[in-house]
Protein backbone atom coordinates (compact mmCIF):
# COMPACT_ATOMS: atom_id res chain seq x y z
CA UNK A 1 0.00 0.00 0.00
CA UNK A 2 1.36 3.41 -0.98
CA UNK A 3 2.04 6.04 1.67
CA UNK A 4 1.85 9.69 0.66
CA UNK A 5 3.93 12.09 2.75
CA UNK A 6 2.07 15.32 2.09
CA UNK A 7 3.34 18.80 2.93
CA UNK A 8 0.47 21.30 3.14
CA UNK A 9 1.23 25.02 2.78
CA UNK A 10 -1.51 27.63 3.27
CA UNK A 11 -1.12 30.74 1.08
CA UNK A 12 -1.98 34.17 2.44
CA UNK A 13 -2.13 32.95 6.03
CA UNK A 14 0.03 32.67 9.12
CA UNK A 15 -1.22 29.10 9.50
CA UNK A 16 1.82 26.80 9.70
CA UNK A 17 0.25 24.12 7.45
CA UNK A 18 1.03 20.48 8.16
CA UNK A 19 2.92 17.38 7.09
CA UNK A 20 0.72 14.28 7.05
CA UNK A 21 0.92 10.64 6.00
CA UNK A 22 -2.04 9.85 3.75
CA UNK A 23 -3.28 6.80 1.84
CA UNK A 24 -3.80 8.86 -1.34
CA UNK A 25 -2.68 12.16 -2.79
CA UNK A 26 -5.02 15.17 -2.56
CA UNK A 27 -6.35 16.60 -5.84
CA UNK A 28 -6.89 20.20 -6.98
CA UNK A 29 -10.29 21.50 -5.87
CA UNK A 30 -10.59 19.05 -2.98
CA UNK A 31 -11.26 20.40 0.50
CA UNK A 32 -9.16 19.25 3.42
CA UNK A 33 -9.44 19.83 7.17
CA UNK A 34 -6.26 20.73 9.02
CA UNK A 35 -6.35 21.69 12.68
CA UNK A 36 -10.12 22.14 12.62
CA UNK A 37 -10.04 24.59 9.68
CA UNK A 38 -11.12 23.89 6.11
CA UNK A 39 -8.86 24.57 3.13
CA UNK A 40 -9.15 24.07 -0.61
CA UNK A 41 -6.33 22.47 -2.58
CA UNK A 42 -5.11 24.79 -5.36
CA UNK A 43 -1.89 23.01 -6.43
CA UNK A 44 -0.38 19.53 -6.09
CA UNK A 45 3.27 18.81 -6.95
CA UNK A 46 5.44 15.71 -6.69
CA UNK A 47 8.56 16.75 -4.77
CA UNK A 48 10.72 13.80 -5.83
CA UNK A 49 10.05 10.51 -7.61
CA UNK A 50 8.44 7.84 -5.41
CA UNK A 51 10.83 5.76 -3.32
CA UNK A 52 9.39 2.30 -2.92
CA UNK A 53 5.92 2.78 -1.50
CA UNK A 54 6.61 6.37 -0.35
CA UNK A 55 5.40 9.33 -2.43
CA UNK A 56 6.47 12.86 -1.47
CA UNK A 57 3.86 15.50 -2.33
CA UNK A 58 3.66 19.29 -1.85
CA UNK A 59 0.15 20.77 -1.65
CA UNK A 60 -0.73 24.47 -1.72
CA UNK A 61 -4.08 25.39 -0.16
CA UNK A 62 -6.21 28.46 0.44
CA UNK A 63 -8.52 29.15 3.36
CA UNK A 64 -12.23 28.42 2.87
CA UNK A 65 -14.87 30.17 4.90
CA UNK A 66 -18.00 28.29 6.04
CA UNK A 67 -20.58 28.18 3.26
CA UNK A 68 -18.13 29.43 0.63
CA UNK A 69 -18.35 27.66 -2.73
CA UNK A 70 -15.37 26.68 -4.85
CA UNK A 71 -14.03 29.23 -7.33
CA UNK A 72 -12.22 26.45 -9.20
CA UNK A 73 -13.76 24.95 -12.33
CA UNK A 74 -15.35 21.54 -11.81
CA UNK A 75 -14.15 18.65 -13.96
Helices and strands as residue ranges (DSSP letters): E 3-10, E 18-22, E 31-34, E 37-51, E 54-63
